[in-house]
């Protein structure tokens, strides 16, 4: 029973971490989909307000829909969406603000924002793959020799006569390998952010 509690807590923590990472990944995919939907609607002749209001997209919060229904300025509508659009929020808010002032066609600008969001999502995906490869290489290169050394010690005992020098050098080598693997993991995790 005592082992099951920490195991259960660990499983819940891992599950929460995976769900958090999945939601973060979905945000960039949602941004691309939302901007593509808005660009397509405006290209087809809809106003920006009706495109934002009419789209059934999870980025559009109920508050934003209420602002559209109430006839609030597009600057307010844009600002309400700014935090939901991680990569293009400020630019989209500026486009919304300018749409009321200029009355110009926004379709080309919205398509550019959608392309930019697609590029950012692709770059993030490539960076995650590269850092995953670095972490896996660190595990193989750093931990495989430790596992082999531990296995040899279990099977054959400490090499030599088991003196302090032999044990100290083995502990020092293992510590350096563990530190090296930890450094690779820290560097890889910082580059993902």
N, C-alpha and C positions, 0 to 999 in steps of 0.2 A: 504494500500500500504506500509506503514512504517513497518508493521509486516512482510510482505512477503519478504522484502530484507534480514533481518537477518535470517529468516527461510531458504531462498534460499542459503545464504552463508554457513549456518550450514549444510545443506544437501550436498552441494558441498564438504565441508571439511570432512564430514563423508564418503562420497563416495571415496575421494582421500585416506583417511586413510585405508579403506577396500581394495582398489586396491593395495596400498603399501604392506599391510600384505599378500595379495594373491600372489603377485610377489615374496616376500621373501620366502613364503612357496614353491612356484613352483621351486625356485632355488635348494633347497635340493632334490626335486623329480627329477629335470632335471639332477642333478649330478649323482644320482643313475642310471638313464636311460642311460646317456652317458657312464659311466664306465662299465655298463653291456654290452652295445653295443660294446665298444672297446674290452672288454675281450672276448666276443663271436667271434668277427671278427678275433682277433689274435689267438684264439684257433682253428679256422677253417683254419688257414694258412696264413692269411693276414699279411703284415708287419704293424708295429705300425703306420708308416706314412700313408699308404693307408687306414688303419682303421680310423684314425683321419680325413683324407681328404674325404674319401668316405661316411662317415656317414652323413645322413641328420638330424643333431641335432642342436638345436638352441644355445647350448653352444659354438659350434665351430663358432667363429667370422670370417668374411671375411678375416681379416688380417692373421689369423691362416691358412686358406685355401691357401692364397697367399704364405705364408712361405712354406707350404707343396709342392705346385706346383713349387716353385722356387728351391726346393731341399735344403732348409736351414737345418742346423743341428737340430737334434731332441731336443737338449738342448734349442734352441730358440723356437721351436714349443711348448715344455713343458712350458717354461716361459710365452708364450703368452696365455696359458690356465690356468695358475696358479691362476689368480684373478677370473676366472669364476667358479672354483671348490672351494667352500667355505671351505670344510672340508678336502679335500685331495689334494689341489692345490700344495703345496710344495712337497709332496710325489710324486705326479704324475710327476711334473717337474723333480725330481731326477730320477724317473724311465725312463723317456724319455732320460735324459742325459746318464744314464748308459746303455741304450739299444744300443747305438752306440758303446760304449766302449767294452762291454762284448759279445754282440751278443747272449746272453742266452735267453731262452724262457721266455717271460713276461706274458704269460697267467695266471699262478697261482698267480703272484703278482697282476695282474689287477683284478682277481676275489676277492682277499682279499680286495683290495681297494673298490670294489663295495659292498662287504659285510659290510665293515666298514662304508661306506656312508649310507647304509640301516639302520645299527644300530643307527647311529647318527640321521637320520631322524625319526626313531621310538622313540628314547629318547626325541627328541624335541617335537614330537606329544604328548607323555605322559606328559611331563612337562607342555605343554600348557593346556591340559585337567585338570591337577591338579590345576594349578593356576586359571583357569576359575572357577573351583569348589570353590576355596577359595574366589574369588571375589564375586561369587553368594551368598555364605554363609554370607559374610560380609554385603552384601546388605540386606539379609533377617533378620539376627540377629541385624544389626545396624539400618537399616532404618524402619523396620516394627514397632518397638516401637515408633519411632518418628512420624510415620503416625498416629498411634493409639492415641498418646498424642495430636497431633494437632487436630484430629477429636473430641476428648473429649473436648478440649478447645473451639472449634467452637460450639459444641452442648450445653455444660453445662457452659462454661465460665471458668475463672481461678479458680482453687480450693481454698477453704477457703475464706477469705475476700478480696483476690486480693492484699495482702500486698506485699511490696518490697521483703521480704524474700521468699515468695512463688514463685514469678516471677523469682527472681535471681536463686533460686535452680533449677527451670525448665530450664532456659537458660543455666546454668552450666552443667546440665545433658545432655541436647541436644548437647551442644558443645563437651562434652567428647565423646559422641557416634559418632558424625561426624568426630572427630579427629581419633577415633579408626578405622572407616571405611576407612578413607584416608590412614592411616598407612598400613592397610592390602592391599589396592590397590597398594601403592608404593612398598611394599615388593614383591607382586606378579608380578608386572611389571618388577622389577629388576631381578627376577629369570628366566624370559622368555628370557632375553638377554643372 
